[in-house]
Amino acid sequence: MAREQFQTLTEPMYYILLALTEECCGVDIMEKVRQISGERVRVGPGTLYAMLAKFEDNGIIRRTAEEGRRKSYIITKHGMDMLMEEYGRLKTMVSDGEQMLGNGALVPDVDGRN
């Protein structure tokens, strides 16, 4: 069921899982997402905690510690398999794009001429 719900990952999902390849808490996840993405992707608390709950419910991550309101998580093997599958999918898309666009191929403009 989890694979159907998470057939492809959104950018925030992908970066959250990347961040969770090391154990960390919510605030640290938000910071790591910003760092890993070069400040391009930012995840707010509402989005983050909703995603963490869905990921945890589907066995994609697991809680490793809880101290008061501070909860730490890490990716599971199932989650790592999903992350690696998505990584492979993204690499294939980039490769396909390079074949079509990166080799100097002409791209038609809006009225269909090269």
C-alpha positions, 0 to 999 in steps of 0.5 A: 500500500505504501508504494502506491501512495508514494509511487513517486516522491515529491521534492520535500518527501525526497529531501526529508528521506535523504535527511533521515539517512542519519537520525535526527529530529524535526528541527534538524530535518528542516535544516538538513533539507535546506542544506542538502538542497542548497537552500532551494527546498524549504519544509515548514513544520506543518508539512514536515510533521504531516509527512513524518506521520505518514512515513511512520504509519507506512513503515518508511521511517521509525521513531528512535527517541522521544524526549518531551516534544522532541522526537527523532527518526531514521529511515527504515530499510523499506524507506531506503528501498523507496528512496533508492528506487526514486533516486534511480527514477530521477537518474533515468529522467535526467539521462533521458533529458540529456539524450534529447536536450543535452547533445545539442539537439534543436528544440522547436520554438513555440510555433513549431520551427527549429 
